[in-house]
């Protein structure tokens, strides 16, 4: 028996809230500035953004900040509580360089500084902790506020005694108690005159002017992945996390960076027998022994770490057995799942493949509860999408805190939002742009990643297959702007999405 999910009572009305990093249409966007990861913390008070340049930017809400200039009456505060509780405003807090470009001389491989994933950790002692990863190395960062002090008032002193002068005075007084030495007294006074000089030191009064965030790298978790890391996920126990690459999932302890446990291994004895790779992995939000990971063949495997040390035998496999339409050469490519997200209740899971967004009930493994079509109009253009590698784009997905609403991205910087029950088929489409005529951002040519198998199908299906179209170049320009990364506020109907070098926030 399957429990019925409560439908959303009224459709959400979305509107623009904020934008960070918006540039003029004629300003060129550098490749290092393009957003590559977005993540809210568990409270929603902080938003972390990573880019291809290896930087992490932290934003915080202005709620609870000391703003004496803003004084509200009781009626105004009541109006704010009733109508503006959803309109959270964020402001810049700090940024730091998380990763630098590296070169693996043993494998003759260039390692990009691009931030692949960000995950917030449990907060302790008023400090913030966040995990960031590029292709090979995971780092744990500590962010702590420090008081900034400023000189408020100065009181200059004309003379000051040095430390040696004060010691000499004490020595002279002790000798004077035992014997009378007039000549010694005269010598002491001469020394005092020499040591006493106008001083540049001043007596000051210090005032606190605010907080300044200080960042420090606490741990470095590296040298555990042969292929590029595509996922990191914190466990609900607050002590461990997993990292996943194309063929392996490792279990780490936040306090131990020198070792990890391999809990999933998909590498065959003969690489010619390789048929699928891991595309995403996430811990269960409630049960610390459960985790799920998806594959390039469209499978979602739920495993229990209590069953065995190596969790190759899945406890449950979720797979859409129903065929949607006629099968073609591109069917298996499009079945690859690019992202999965658990709902807060732990009973439902959201997955995103190339064409669809699917909602799963953990108790139904043969078919999803709901399927939302994202850009079905592109199906006739699959040849062009394949030619310029757009068919291998990895779109992320997110789910609201109440589990009733879902969002993902599409081409032309479009944000697609769906809800249970009401308008579930059509959903809401928003262009992530402050102006409707915003120019599409041209994406730089991707770098070669020889150690990655996450696009296994790209090389596998290229063998002996090529498709050509006369309007291929024109079509490539239409899909060059894409919304890949987004995150949903844990408690409010607020979505942050990255388009090019800009972060757009929409609220309902």
VOPAGU-2260 file (C-alpha; in pm, 1 decimal, decimal comma):
REM VOPAGU-2260
SITE   aa  ch    i         X         Y         Z
SITE  UNK   A    0       0,0       0,0       0,0
SITE  UNK   A    1     134,6     341,0     -97,7
SITE  UNK   A    2      58,8     652,6     103,0
SITE  UNK   A    3     -88,9     935,4     -97,1
SITE  UNK   A    4     102,4    1261,2     -95,8
SITE  UNK   A    5     -88,3    1573,8      -4,1
SITE  UNK   A    6    -142,2    1799,5    -302,0
SITE  UNK   A    7     -38,1    2162,1    -293,1
SITE  UNK   A    8    -350,5    2363,0    -203,3
SITE  UNK   A    9    -273,1    2665,0    -423,8
SITE  UNK   A   10     -25,0    2717,8    -706,4
SITE  UNK   A   11     280,3    2921,7    -615,0
SITE  UNK   A   12     330,2    3262,3    -771,8
SITE  UNK   A   13     700,4    3308,5    -833,4
SITE  UNK   A   14     873,4    3640,3    -872,4
SITE  UNK   A   15    1224,3    3775,3    -895,3
SITE  UNK   A   16    1397,1    3845,2    -562,4
SITE  UNK   A   17    1770,1    3912,7    -606,1
SITE  UNK   A   18    2063,4    3873,9    -839,9
SITE  UNK   A   19    2436,6    3859,1    -770,1
SITE  UNK   A   20    2696,7    3899,5   -1040,3
SITE  UNK   A   21    2468,5    4042,4   -1308,4
SITE  UNK   A   22    2666,9    4211,7   -1583,9
SITE  UNK   A   23    2581,9    4434,5   -1876,9
SITE  UNK   A   24    2488,1    4256,7   -2201,2
SITE  UNK   A   25    2801,8    4377,8   -2381,5
SITE  UNK   A   26    3040,5    4266,9   -2103,3
SITE  UNK   A   27    3226,7    3945,5   -2169,3
SITE  UNK   A   28    3195,3    3669,0   -1911,8
SITE  UNK   A   29    3515,6    3487,8   -1825,9
SITE  UNK   A   30    3509,9    3109,6   -1804,4
SITE  UNK   A   31    3653,9    3113,9   -1448,4
SITE  UNK   A   32    3357,5    3323,3   -1329,8
SITE  UNK   A   33    3087,8    3079,5   -1441,3
SITE  UNK   A   34    2890,5    2925,6   -1152,4
SITE  UNK   A   35    2952,8    2552,6   -1098,3
SITE  UNK   A   36    2791,7    2475,6    -756,8
SITE  UNK   A   37    2518,3    2620,1    -530,3
SITE  UNK   A   38    2418,4    2504,6    -181,7
SITE  UNK   A   39    2204,6    2633,0     109,4
SITE  UNK   A   40    2293,9    2536,1     464,1
SITE  UNK   A   41    2038,8    2352,3     681,3
SITE  UNK   A   42    1901,8    2674,9     831,1
SITE  UNK   A   43    1885,7    2865,4     505,6
SITE  UNK   A   44    2073,8    3156,1     662,1
SITE  UNK   A   45    2376,2    3099,1     442,1
SITE  UNK   A   46    2418,2    3037,7      70,3
SITE  UNK   A   47    2743,6    2907,4     -78,1
SITE  UNK   A   48    2836,0    2947,5    -443,5
SITE  UNK   A   49    3133,3    2789,8    -621,1
SITE  UNK   A   50    3273,1    2878,9    -962,8
SITE  UNK   A   51    3508,0    2736,0   -1222,1
SITE  UNK   A   52    3792,5    2947,5   -1089,5
SITE  UNK   A   53    3801,7    2745,6    -764,9
SITE  UNK   A   54    3646,6    3020,8    -553,6
SITE  UNK   A   55    3372,4    2984,9    -293,5
SITE  UNK   A   56    3150,0    3286,0    -218,6
SITE  UNK   A   57    2935,5    3294,0      94,5
SITE  UNK   A   58    2615,0    3496,7     127,3
SITE  UNK   A   59    2412,8    3542,9     445,5
SITE  UNK   A   60    2066,6    3671,4     527,0
SITE  UNK   A   61    2021,7    4017,1     671,6
SITE  UNK   A   62    1778,7    3886,3     935,1
SITE  UNK   A   63    1897,1    3954,7    1286,6
SITE  UNK   A   64    2174,2    4190,9    1179,8
SITE  UNK   A   65    2237,4    4504,2    1379,5
SITE  UNK   A   66    2085,4    4772,6    1162,5
SITE  UNK   A   67    2000,6    5067,4    1391,4
SITE  UNK   A   68    1883,5    5271,8    1097,4
SITE  UNK   A   69    1589,1    5036,7    1043,0
SITE  UNK   A   70    1325,1    5099,7    1307,7
SITE  UNK   A   71     979,5    4953,1    1258,9
SITE  UNK   A   72     654,3    5013,2    1436,9
SITE  UNK   A   73     438,9    4731,0    1570,1
SITE  UNK   A   74     196,2    4756,6    1277,0
SITE  UNK   A   75     482,7    4752,5    1026,5
SITE  UNK   A   76     633,7    4446,6    1194,1
SITE  UNK   A   77     296,5    4267,3    1182,6
SITE  UNK   A   78     267,5    4346,1     811,2
SITE  UNK   A   79     617,1    4211,9     753,0
SITE  UNK   A   80     533,0    3890,4     936,5
SITE  UNK   A   81     218,1    3837,7     732,3
SITE  UNK   A   82     335,0    3934,8     384,2
SITE  UNK   A   83     713,1    3938,5     365,7
SITE  UNK   A   84     822,5    3632,4     554,9
SITE  UNK   A   85     908,7    3462,8     228,7
SITE  UNK   A   86    1112,4    3750,4      85,9
SITE  UNK   A   87    1448,7    3672,7     238,4
SITE  UNK   A   88    1729,4    3901,9     133,4
SITE  UNK   A   89    2090,9    3789,5     115,4
SITE  UNK   A   90    2407,2    3991,7     131,3
SITE  UNK   A   91    2771,2    3922,8      60,6
SITE  UNK   A   92    2965,1    3777,1     354,9
SITE  UNK   A   93    3303,1    3653,7     233,5
SITE  UNK   A   94    3483,2    3456,1     -33,9
SITE  UNK   A   95    3798,0    3244,8     -47,8
SITE  UNK   A   96    4007,8    3050,9    -293,7
SITE  UNK   A   97    3928,1    2686,4    -227,1
SITE  UNK   A   98    4125,0    2509,5    -502,2
SITE  UNK   A   99    4410,2    2591,5    -734,6
SITE  UNK   A  100    4493,1    2430,8   -1070,7
SITE  UNK   A  101    4727,8    2134,4   -1034,5
SITE  UNK   A  102    4912,7    1889,7   -1253,6
SITE  UNK   A  103    4949,1    1517,3   -1188,5
SITE  UNK   A  104    5293,0    1435,7   -1324,9
SITE  UNK   A  105    5251,0    1061,2   -1277,5
SITE  UNK   A  106    4945,9    1051,7   -1504,6
SITE  UNK   A  107    5034,4    1360,3   -1711,4
SITE  UNK   A  108    4694,1    1500,4   -1618,5
SITE  UNK   A  109    4582,9    1856,8   -1560,4
SITE  UNK   A  110    4351,4    1894,7   -1260,2
SITE  UNK   A  111    4106,4    2181,0   -1287,1
SITE  UNK   A  112    4034,9    2414,9    -998,6
SITE  UNK   A  113    3661,7    2412,9   -1074,9
SITE  UNK   A  114    3434,8    2351,7    -774,2
SITE  UNK   A  115    3220,3    2045,5    -849,0
SITE  UNK   A  116    3016,3    2026,2    -527,4
SITE  UNK   A  117    2959,8    2214,1    -202,2
SITE  UNK   A  118    2810,4    2067,4     115,4
SITE  UNK   A  119    2753,2    2241,7     448,5
SITE  UNK   A  120    2846,9    2057,3     768,6
SITE  UNK   A  121    2711,7    2084,7    1122,6
SITE  UNK   A  122    2780,2    2419,2    1289,6
SITE  UNK   A  123    2975,0    2417,7    1616,8
SITE  UNK   A  124    3082,2    2701,0    1849,1
SITE  UNK   A  125    2942,1    2965,7    1619,8
SITE  UNK   A  126    3169,6    2860,6    1332,2
SITE  UNK   A  127    3057,6    2748,9     988,1
SITE  UNK   A  128    3200,8    2441,2     816,9
SITE  UNK   A  129    3170,0    2358,6     448,4
SITE  UNK   A  130    3305,9    2084,6     222,6
SITE  UNK   A  131    3422,9    2176,0    -126,3
SITE  UNK   A  132    3563,0    1950,6    -395,0
SITE  UNK   A  133    3714,1    1969,6    -738,1
SITE  UNK   A  134    3789,6    1664,3    -953,4
SITE  UNK   A  135    4034,8    1504,0    -709,9
SITE  UNK   A  136    4057,4    1676,4    -370,6
SITE  UNK   A  137    3797,9    1747,6    -100,6
SITE  UNK   A  138    3862,0    2023,9     152,3
SITE  UNK   A  139    3691,7    2110,9     480,5
SITE  UNK   A  140    3679,3    2485,5     546,9
SITE  UNK   A  141    3606,3    2668,5     870,1
SITE  UNK   A  142    3446,3    3013,4     856,2
SITE  UNK   A  143    3447,8    3213,5    1178,6
SITE  UNK   A  144    3342,6    3571,9    1248,0
SITE  UNK   A  145    3594,0    3798,5    1415,8
SITE  UNK   A  146    3531,8    4139,2    1568,4
SITE  UNK   A  147    3679,0    4428,3    1373,2
SITE  UNK   A  148    3810,1    4702,6    1601,7
SITE  UNK   A  149    3870,5    5064,2    1512,3
SITE  UNK   A  150    4037,3    5352,3    1698,0
SITE  UNK   A  151    3765,1    5576,7    1831,0
SITE  UNK   A  152    3959,8    5826,8    2041,3
SITE  UNK   A  153    4329,6    5909,4    2096,9
SITE  UNK   A  154    4491,0    6070,3    2405,9
SITE  UNK   A  155    4861,7    6141,6    2342,4
SITE  UNK   A  156    5103,1    6123,7    2637,3
SITE  UNK   A  157    5405,4    6361,6    2625,8
SITE  UNK   A  158    5648,0    6132,5    2801,7
SITE  UNK   A  159    5684,5    5765,2    2862,4
SITE  UNK   A  160    5932,9    5561,6    3063,4
SITE  UNK   A  161    6098,3    5266,1    2902,4
SITE  UNK   A  162    6091,8    4928,1    3072,0
SITE  UNK   A  163    6463,8    4946,4    3156,7
SITE  UNK   A  164    6413,3    5283,7    3323,8
SITE  UNK   A  165    6143,4    5147,5    3552,7
SITE  UNK   A  166    6363,0    4852,6    3649,7
SITE  UNK   A  167    6649,1    5089,5    3730,8
SITE  UNK   A  168    6419,5    5293,9    3951,1
SITE  UNK   A  169    6316,0    4986,7    4149,1
SITE  UNK   A  170    6680,0    4882,5    4190,5
SITE  UNK   A  171    6779,2    5227,4    4312,7
SITE  UNK   A  172    6496,9    5243,4    4567,5
SITE  UNK   A  173    6595,9    4904,5    4707,9
SITE  UNK   A  174    6957,6    5020,6    4751,2
SITE  UNK   A  175    6851,0    5350,2    4903,4
SITE  UNK   A  176    6677,4    5163,9    5185,5
SITE  UNK   A  177    7009,1    5002,8    5290,5
SITE  UNK   A  178    7257,2    5286,3    5244,4
SITE  UNK   A  179    7269,1    5649,0    5148,3
SITE  UNK   A  180    7440,4    5704,9    4812,9
SITE  UNK   A  181    7402,4    6072,0    4700,3
SITE  UNK   A  182    7626,4    6019,7    4396,9
SITE  UNK   A  183    7419,3    5719,8    4289,9
SITE  UNK   A  184    7105,6    5927,7    4311,0
SITE  UNK   A  185    7254,9    6194,2    4084,5
SITE  UNK   A  186    7359,4    5928,0    3833,7
SITE  UNK   A  187    7008,4    5779,7    3842,1
SITE  UNK   A  188    6847,8    6115,2    3766,7
SITE  UNK   A  189    7082,4    6167,2    3471,6
SITE  UNK   A  190    6987,4    5828,7    3330,5
SITE  UNK   A  191    6619,1    5911,8    3375,1
SITE  UNK   A  192    6664,1    6231,3    3172,4
SITE  UNK   A  193    6834,6    6037,5    2893,5
SITE  UNK   A  194    6573,4    5763,9    2879,7
SITE  UNK   A  195    6280,0    6000,5    2903,6
SITE  UNK   A  196    6190,1    6140,9    2560,8
SITE  UNK   A  197    5880,2    6260,8    2381,5
SITE  UNK   A  198    5679,6    5952,1    2281,6
SITE  UNK   A  199    5485,6    5875,0    1971,3
SITE  UNK   A  200    5267,8    5624,8    2162,7
SITE  UNK   A  201    4914,6    5723,3    2248,2
SITE  UNK   A  202    4638,1    5606,2    2475,7
SITE  UNK   A  203    4349,3    5496,6    2258,1
SITE  UNK   A  204    3989,1    5391,3    2295,8
SITE  UNK   A  205    3884,9    5101,8    2071,9
SITE  UNK   A  206    3536,7    5059,9    1931,0
SITE  UNK   A  207    3387,1    4752,7    1762,4
SITE  UNK   A  208    3278,6    4831,3    1407,2
SITE  UNK   A  209    3149,4    4491,1    1295,4
SITE  UNK   A  210    3238,0    4133,4    1210,0
SITE  UNK   A  211    3486,5    4003,2     957,8
SITE  UNK   A  212    3475,5    3641,3     838,6
SITE  UNK   A  213    3801,8    3448,7     864,9
SITE  UNK   A  214    3840,0    3127,5     663,4
SITE  UNK   A  215    4082,8    2845,0     723,3
SITE  UNK   A  216    4128,2    2501,2     566,9
SITE  UNK   A  217    4078,4    2242,3     842,0
SITE  UNK   A  218    4121,6    1913,9     653,2
SITE  UNK   A  219    4225,4    1794,4     309,1
SITE  UNK   A  220    4077,7    1464,6     186,2
SITE  UNK   A  221    4270,4    1356,6    -120,3
SITE  UNK   A  222    4441,2    1079,0    -312,1
SITE  UNK   A  223    4143,0     843,9    -288,4
SITE  UNK   A  224    3984,6     875,7    -634,2
SITE  UNK   A  225    4129,7     764,8    -966,2
SITE  UNK   A  226    3846,3     931,6   -1155,9
SITE  UNK   A  227    3674,7    1266,9   -1123,3
SITE  UNK   A  228    3461,1    1326,4    -813,7
SITE  UNK   A  229    3099,1    1396,6    -907,4
SITE  UNK   A  230    2928,0    1391,2    -564,9
SITE  UNK   A  231    2982,8    1448,8    -193,8
SITE  UNK   A  232    2710,4    1402,6      68,5
SITE  UNK   A  233    2701,9    1448,5     446,5
SITE  UNK   A  234    2560,4    1179,3     669,0
SITE  UNK   A  235    2285,6    1250,5     919,8
SITE  UNK   A  236    2517,2    1135,5    1201,2
SITE  UNK   A  237    2718,9    1456,0    1155,9
SITE  UNK   A  238    3047,7    1262,6    1159,2
SITE  UNK   A  239    3088,9    1101,8     817,7
SITE  UNK   A  240    3038,9    1181,3     450,7
SITE  UNK   A  241    3072,2    1003,8     117,3
SITE  UNK   A  242    3248,8    1100,7    -202,4
SITE  UNK   A  243    3169,9     937,4    -536,5
SITE  UNK   A  244    3348,4     921,1    -866,6
SITE  UNK   A  245    3263,2     725,5   -1180,6
SITE  UNK   A  246    3340,3     381,5   -1036,5
SITE  UNK   A  247    3380,0     416,8    -660,9
SITE  UNK   A  248    3211,4     552,5    -349,1
SITE  UNK   A  249    3427,5     622,2     -43,1
SITE  UNK   A  250    3320,0     676,4     316,6
SITE  UNK   A  251    3511,8     940,2     515,8
SITE  UNK   A  252    3521,6    1061,7     874,6
SITE  UNK   A  253    3531,3    1439,1     907,4
SITE  UNK   A  254    3804,6    1413,2    1171,1
SITE  UNK   A  255    4027,2    1171,0     977,3
SITE  UNK   A  256    4165,8    1284,8     643,9
SITE  UNK   A  257    4433,8    1019,3     600,1
SITE  UNK   A  258    4209,2     721,6     531,5
SITE  UNK   A  259    3868,4     626,3     396,5
SITE  UNK   A  260    3662,7     312,7     338,0
SITE  UNK   A  261    3561,7     196,0      -7,3
SITE  UNK   A  262    3195,1      95,3      20,8
SITE  UNK   A  263    3097,4      71,5    -349,4
SITE  UNK   A  264    3328,9     -53,2    -624,7
SITE  UNK   A  265    3199,1     -84,4    -983,1
SITE  UNK   A  266    3531,3    -124,4   -1162,4
SITE  UNK   A  267    3533,7    -455,3   -1355,2
SITE  UNK   A  268    3841,6    -673,1   -1382,4
SITE  UNK   A  269    3846,2    -594,5   -1751,7
SITE  UNK   A  270    3761,1    -235,5   -1842,0
SITE  UNK   A  271    3626,1    -353,6   -2175,5
SITE  UNK   A  272    3335,7    -503,8   -1980,5
SITE  UNK   A  273    3237,8    -168,2   -1831,4
SITE  UNK   A  274    2872,8     -90,0   -1909,2
SITE  UNK   A  275    2775,0     182,8   -1661,4
SITE  UNK   A  276    2924,9     439,3   -1426,0
SITE  UNK   A  277    2813,4     620,6   -1111,0
SITE  UNK   A  278    2666,2     963,6   -1181,7
SITE  UNK   A  279    2544,3    1085,2    -840,7
SITE  UNK   A  280    2528,4     969,4    -476,9
SITE  UNK   A  281    2350,8    1094,5    -166,6
SITE  UNK   A  282    2300,9     987,4     193,9
SITE  UNK   A  283    1952,6     926,6     330,1
SITE  UNK   A  284    1841,8    1235,9     525,8
SITE  UNK   A  285    1724,9    1040,1     833,8
SITE  UNK   A  286    1877,6     691,6     843,0
SITE  UNK   A  287    2255,9     712,0     861,1
SITE  UNK   A  288    2303,6     358,4     727,0
SITE  UNK   A  289    2125,2     416,8     395,2
SITE  UNK   A  290    2249,2     585,0      81,0
SITE  UNK   A  291    2142,8     598,8    -283,2
SITE  UNK   A  292    2343,6     633,0    -601,7
SITE  UNK   A  293    2244,6     660,8    -966,8
SITE  UNK   A  294    2406,1     529,4   -1282,2
SITE  UNK   A  295    2444,5     614,8   -1647,7
SITE  UNK   A  296    2194,8     339,6   -1738,0
SITE  UNK   A  297    1910,7     500,8   -1545,5
SITE  UNK   A  298    1927,2     282,0   -1233,2
SITE  UNK   A  299    1896,3     416,2    -877,9
SITE  UNK   A  300    2039,4     181,3    -617,6
SITE  UNK   A  301    1951,5     208,6    -250,2
SITE  UNK   A  302    2209,5      31,6     -30,1
SITE  UNK   A  303    2234,1     -46,8     340,4
SITE  UNK   A  304    2583,8     -19,0     489,5
SITE  UNK   A  305    2488,5    -259,8     769,7
SITE  UNK   A  306    2461,2    -552,8     530,9
SITE  UNK   A  307    2827,8    -573,8     434,3
SITE  UNK   A  308    3147,7    -373,2     424,8
SITE  UNK   A  309    3131,9    -355,4      45,3
SITE  UNK   A  310    2781,9    -247,8     -56,2
SITE  UNK   A  311    2781,0    -384,4    -409,4
SITE  UNK   A  312    2459,6    -578,0    -350,4
SITE  UNK   A  313    2181,2    -322,7    -355,7
SITE  UNK   A  314    1893,9    -340,3    -110,2
SITE  UNK   A  315    1655,1    -194,8    -371,2
SITE  UNK   A  316    1683,3     -87,1    -733,6
SITE  UNK   A  317    1460,0     185,8    -873,4
SITE  UNK   A  318    1421,5     170,6   -1248,3
SITE  UNK   A  319    1151,3     294,6   -1481,8
SITE  UNK   A  320    1061,2     -22,7   -1665,2
SITE  UNK   A  321     795,4     140,7   -1879,0
SITE  UNK   A  322     911,3     252,5   -2221,5
SITE  UNK   A  323     811,7     605,4   -2313,3
SITE  UNK   A  324     772,6     618,2   -2687,5
SITE  UNK   A  325     975,2     434,5   -2948,3
SITE  UNK   A  326    1335,7     347,4   -2868,9
SITE  UNK   A  327    1616,9     495,2   -3072,9
SITE  UNK   A  328    1994,4     530,0   -3073,2
SITE  UNK   A  329    1966,3     809,3   -2814,9
SITE  UNK   A  330    1736,0     627,6   -2572,1
SITE  UNK   A  331    2010,6     484,0   -2352,9
SITE  UNK   A  332    2209,4     808,2   -2358,1
SITE  UNK   A  333    1910,8    1008,4   -2237,5
SITE  UNK   A  334    1836,6     751,2   -1964,7
SITE  UNK   A  335    2154,9     852,9   -1778,7
SITE  UNK   A  336    2062,6    1015,9   -1445,3
SITE  UNK   A  337    2257,1    1334,4   -1380,3
SITE  UNK   A  338    2135,2    1411,4   -1025,6
SITE  UNK   A  339    1929,5    1268,0    -739,1
SITE  UNK   A  340    1791,4    1437,9    -427,6
SITE  UNK   A  341    1610,1    1294,0    -125,6
SITE  UNK   A  342    1303,8    1468,5       9,9
SITE  UNK   A  343    1312,7    1559,4     378,2
SITE  UNK   A  344    1073,9    1279,3     467,4
SITE  UNK   A  345    1326,9    1025,9     339,9
SITE  UNK   A  346    1047,1     836,6     166,0
SITE  UNK   A  347    1065,6    1009,1    -169,9
SITE  UNK   A  348    1350,3    1073,7    -407,9
SITE  UNK   A  349    1383,1    1308,8    -704,6
SITE  UNK   A  350    1591,6    1219,0   -1010,2
SITE  UNK   A  351    1681,8    1408,4   -1324,9
SITE  UNK   A  352    1774,0    1253,6   -1656,8
SITE  UNK   A  353    1822,5    1442,6   -1978,9
SITE  UNK   A  354    1457,8    1482,8   -2075,3
SITE  UNK   A  355    1260,7    1421,0   -1756,0
SITE  UNK   A  356    1232,6    1495,5   -1387,1
SITE  UNK   A  357    1101,6    1194,7   -1192,7
SITE  UNK   A  358     963,3    1159,7    -842,4
SITE  UNK   A  359    1008,8     818,1    -679,8
SITE  UNK   A  360     850,5     651,7    -380,6
SITE  UNK   A  361    1104,8     428,9    -208,3
SITE  UNK   A  362     839,4     158,0    -177,1
SITE  UNK   A  363     773,6     150,0    -552,9
SITE  UNK   A  364    1073,4      36,6    -751,9
SITE  UNK   A  365     918,5     -27,9   -1092,8
SITE  UNK   A  366     777,4     311,3   -1183,2
SITE  UNK   A  367     803,9     671,7   -1056,8
SITE  UNK   A  368     515,8     841,9    -879,8
SITE  UNK   A  369     526,1    1131,5   -1123,5
SITE  UNK   A  370     718,3    1222,8   -1438,2
SITE  UNK   A  371     767,0    1584,6   -1545,7
SITE  UNK   A  372     882,9    1654,9   -1901,5
SITE  UNK   A  373    1143,7    1931,8   -1915,2
SITE  UNK   A  374    1221,4    2013,0   -2279,7
SITE  UNK   A  375    1025,1    1766,4   -2487,9
SITE  UNK   A  376    1033,7    2010,0   -2780,6
SITE  UNK   A  377    1402,7    1926,2   -2826,4
SITE  UNK   A  378    1339,2    1562,8   -2909,0
SITE  UNK   A  379    1341,0    1624,0   -3287,1
SITE  UNK   A  380    1679,6    1797,6   -3241,5
SITE  UNK   A  381    1862,2    1508,3   -3075,4
SITE  UNK   A  382    2109,3    1477,7   -3364,4
SITE  UNK   A  383    2220,6    1837,5   -3321,3
SITE  UNK   A  384    2235,8    1797,8   -2943,9
SITE  UNK   A  385    2453,4    1492,8   -2991,0
SITE  UNK   A  386    2688,1    1663,8   -3235,9
SITE  UNK   A  387    2780,5    1947,4   -2998,4
SITE  UNK   A  388    2779,7    1721,9   -2686,0
SITE  UNK   A  389    2481,1    1904,4   -2533,6
SITE  UNK   A  390    2305,9    1570,5   -2488,1
SITE  UNK   A  391    2564,1    1493,6   -2216,2
SITE  UNK   A  392    2484,2    1807,3   -2011,3
SITE  UNK   A  393    2429,2    1731,4   -1643,3
SITE  UNK   A  394    2128,8    1921,2   -1507,6
SITE  UNK   A  395    2073,0    1927,8   -1133,1
SITE  UNK   A  396    1740,5    1909,7    -951,3
SITE  UNK   A  397    1606,9    2017,7    -612,7
SITE  UNK   A  398    1302,8    1959,9    -392,3
SITE  UNK   A  399    1125,2    2195,0    -152,4
SITE  UNK   A  400    1131,4    2148,5     222,4
SITE  UNK   A  401     771,2    2023,9     232,2
SITE  UNK   A  402     835,9    1782,4     -55,7
SITE  UNK   A  403     549,3    1920,4    -266,7
SITE  UNK   A  404     744,7    2122,6    -521,1
SITE  UNK   A  405    1036,7    2039,9    -748,8
SITE  UNK   A  406    1267,7    2237,3    -974,4
SITE  UNK   A  407    1533,3    2186,0   -1238,2
SITE  UNK   A  408    1694,6    2378,4   -1520,3
SITE  UNK   A  409    1686,3    2376,7   -1898,0
SITE  UNK   A  410    1833,1    2559,0   -2196,0
SITE  UNK   A  411    1794,3    2930,9   -2266,7
SITE  UNK   A  412    1851,2    2984,1   -1891,0
SITE  UNK   A  413    1505,3    2848,4   -1813,1
SITE  UNK   A  414    1402,4    2743,9   -1462,6
SITE  UNK   A  415    1128,6    2478,4   -1455,2
SITE  UNK   A  416     920,7    2443,2   -1134,9
SITE  UNK   A  417     658,6    2172,5   -1078,5
SITE  UNK   A  418     412,5    2101,5    -798,5
SITE  UNK   A  419     215,6    1799,3    -687,5
SITE  UNK   A  420    -141,1    1794,5    -814,5
SITE  UNK   A  421    -180,8    2144,0    -953,7
SITE  UNK   A  422     -42,0    2210,1   -1296,9
SITE  UNK   A  423     197,9    1925,3   -1246,9
SITE  UNK   A  424     226,4    1853,8   -1617,0
SITE  UNK   A  425     293,1    2208,9   -1735,5
SITE  UNK   A  426     463,2    2356,4   -1430,8
SITE  UNK   A  427     605,3    2707,5   -1419,5
SITE  UNK   A  428     877,4    2831,9   -1652,0
SITE  UNK   A  429    1096,1    3127,5   -1555,2
SITE  UNK   A  430    1385,4    3275,2   -1749,4
SITE  UNK   A  431    1678,0    3331,2   -1513,8
SITE  UNK   A  432    1740,2    3686,0   -1622,1
SITE  UNK   A  433    1674,3    4031,3   -1486,2
SITE  UNK   A  434    1596,9    4157,8   -1834,0
SITE  UNK   A  435    1407,8    3962,8   -2094,7
SITE  UNK   A  436    1650,4    4056,4   -2371,5
SITE  UNK   A  437    1957,6    3939,7   -2187,4
SITE  UNK   A  438    2226,2    3807,7   -2424,0
SITE  UNK   A  439    2303,7    3438,9   -2409,1
SITE  UNK   A  440    2639,7    3360,4   -2253,4
SITE  UNK   A  441    2880,6    3186,2   -2483,7
SITE  UNK   A  442    3044,7    2895,9   -2311,4
SITE  UNK   A  443    3416,3    2838,2   -2342,9
SITE  UNK   A  444    3544,3    2519,3   -2498,9
SITE  UNK   A  445    3557,4    2241,4   -2237,3
SITE  UNK   A  446    3891,4    2107,1   -2127,2
SITE  UNK   A  447    3990,3    1750,0   -2194,4
SITE  UNK   A  448    3939,6    1522,7   -1892,1
SITE  UNK   A  449    4122,3    1203,4   -1962,5
SITE  UNK   A  450    4063,1    1055,7   -1617,4
SITE  UNK   A  451    3685,0    1084,0   -1629,2
SITE  UNK   A  452    3443,7     811,7   -1729,2
SITE  UNK   A  453    3131,5    1001,2   -1625,6
SITE  UNK   A  454    3060,6    1063,8   -1992,0
SITE  UNK   A  455    3128,6     703,6   -2080,0
SITE  UNK   A  456    2845,7     703,1   -2331,5
SITE  UNK   A  457    3007,8     994,9   -2510,8
SITE  UNK   A  458    3304,6     781,2   -2610,8
SITE  UNK   A  459    3110,7     456,1   -2635,4
SITE  UNK   A  460    2847,5     582,0   -2873,1
SITE  UNK   A  461    3091,4     788,4   -3078,1
SITE  UNK   A  462    3242,0     471,0   -3220,5
SITE  UNK   A  463    3112,5     441,8   -3574,9
SITE  UNK   A  464    2828,9     688,6   -3530,4
SITE  UNK   A  465    2815,4    1046,5   -3650,4
SITE  UNK   A  466    2523,7    1273,8   -3724,0
SITE  UNK   A  467    2538,2    1587,8   -3929,2
SITE  UNK   A  468    2293,6    1867,7   -3974,4
SITE  UNK   A  469    2305,0    2178,5   -4187,7
SITE  UNK   A  470    2175,6    2401,8   -3909,0
SITE  UNK   A  471    2396,7    2248,5   -3640,3
SITE  UNK   A  472    2590,9    2568,7   -3570,6
SITE  UNK   A  473    2274,9    2773,9   -3546,9
SITE  UNK   A  474    2116,9    2529,2   -3306,6
SITE  UNK   A  475    2431,1    2517,1   -3090,6
SITE  UNK   A  476    2399,4    2888,7   -3031,9
SITE  UNK   A  477    2047,2    2840,4   -2898,2
SITE  UNK   A  478    2151,6    2584,8   -2635,4
SITE  UNK   A  479    2478,7    2750,4   -2532,4
SITE  UNK   A  480    2303,3    2922,7   -2240,1
SITE  UNK   A  481    2191,2    2661,6   -1988,5
SITE  UNK   A  482    2079,8    2653,7   -1625,6
SITE  UNK   A  483    2259,4    2357,5   -1471,4
SITE  UNK   A  484    2294,6    2439,4   -1100,6
SITE  UNK   A  485    2026,2    2530,4    -848,4
SITE  UNK   A  486    1923,8    2482,4    -484,8
SITE  UNK   A  487    1599,8    2515,9    -284,2
SITE  UNK   A  488    1585,1    2691,7      52,4
SITE  UNK   A  489    1530,7    2427,1     325,0
SITE  UNK   A  490    1234,9    2606,8     485,7
SITE  UNK   A  491    1105,7    2871,3     244,4
SITE  UNK   A  492     988,9    2872,0    -114,7
SITE  UNK   A  493    1306,6    3033,4    -238,1
SITE  UNK   A  494    1523,0    2901,5    -522,8
SITE  UNK   A  495    1879,1    3002,8    -603,7
SITE  UNK   A  496    2000,2    2918,2    -953,4
SITE  UNK   A  497    2320,4    2984,4   -1141,1
SITE  UNK   A  498    2323,1    3116,0   -1495,1
SITE  UNK   A  499    2663,4    3199,0   -1634,7
SITE  UNK   A  500    2841,4    3407,3   -1372,9
SITE  UNK   A  501    2517,3    3523,9   -1206,2
SITE  UNK   A  502    2313,8    3385,2    -916,8
SITE  UNK   A  503    1939,7    3451,8    -939,9
SITE  UNK   A  504    1699,5    3412,2    -648,1
SITE  UNK   A  505    1325,0    3364,5    -697,9
SITE  UNK   A  506    1068,1    3352,0    -418,6
SITE  UNK   A  507     701,4    3259,2    -392,3
